[in-house]
């Protein structure tokens, strides 16, 4: 096999490793957040006064899981399994 073949195999291994399952700790953080957003939307409002006058900002996050009324515990379980390939290692705490 030539050098280009060895490089191609090395690149393929790096790509496949990057696509592997994530750690249980990272999955817990990611999936817990997704479950919280399935339970209720999140928003932020900011109000301020400065030399240019009053200002206000705001944002709201509404997920499709919330709109479709999905059970946050099921969202958590499904997310965890998709990202780790196994069941949750810790219970969801909303």
ABEGO torsion letter per residue (X at the ends): XBAAAAAAAAAAAAAAAAABBBBAAAAAAAAAAAAAAAABBBBBBBBBBBAAEBBBBBBBBBBAAAAAGBBAAAAAAAAAAAAAGBBBABBBBX
